[in-house]
Amino acid sequence: MRTVYKTKNTTLTTTMREYLEDKVVRVADRLIGDDEAAILEIEFALDTRHHRKGEVWRAEANLAFGKKVIRAEETGEDPHAVIDALGDELSREIKSFKDKSKTKHIRGARTIKNILKKPQ
């Protein structure tokens, strides 16, 4: 899996990069396995909201493999909390995607079994 980091209005320090790798990249790598064609794009930004005071951090992750894209986005005031929430959201999205494909496979197998079971 290839990982691409993007930043906006901030710089990505080595400690923040290690934290992103620990909380987001390892979760995605563990859940999708050794897929060489997968690309994980992580964008980490310091947003400015017009009516919100203080710092507003935004983290976004796009996991693309083939024609499929899994996306997660989080915002908040603490950068570490945003990264933690992004990792949790991405793992939920990946598990949901896997469950959908597994359900389709089981439903298709059930349909074939019913077709073969019918007398001719």
C-alpha positions, -999 to +999 in steps of 0.1 A: +000+000+000+013+034-010+007+063+014+005+100+003+006+128+029-008+163+021-009+193+044-027+227+043-018+257+064+006+236+086+037+215+083+038+178+091+064+172+118+080+138+123+061+132+155+028+140+139+037+118+109+046+089+132+013+094+151-006+094+117+012+062+107+004+046+141-033+055+142-044+055+106-019+038+083-015+007+104-052+003+108-058+005+071-028-018+064-041-044+089-076-044+075-069-045+038-038-067+039-010-067+013-028-050-016+000-034-036-025-014-058-041+004-028-033+041-023-040+058+010-041+096+008-041+115+041-048+152+042-041+171+074-051+207+076-055+237+099-088+251+088-102+285+095-139+287+102-154+321+100-176+319+132-156+294+152-128+308+174-096+290+179-079+263+159-100+239+138-081+208+126-093+187+098-081+152+088-093+134+057-083+099+044-091+084+010-083+048+004-085+039-032-080+004-047-093-004-082-125+016-088-134+016-051-128+045-028-133+045+009-134+080+025-133+093+061-132+128+074-130+143+109-127+178+123-120+191+158-100+214+181-073+189+192-051+174+164-045+142+182-082+137+189-089+143+152-064+117+141-078+092+166-113+097+154-101+095+118-085+061+124-117+048+141-139+061+112-117+046+085-117+012+102-155+014+104-158+022+067-134-006+057-153-031+078-186-020+064-172-023+028-159-058+036-192-069+051-211-057+020-190-077-004-192-107+018-230-104+020-232-101-017-211-133-021-233-153+003-265-140-013-253-150-047-243-185-035-277-189-019-294-180-052-273-205-072-280-232-046-318-225-049-316-226-087-297-260-087-321-274-061-353-268-082-365-299-102-365-296-139 
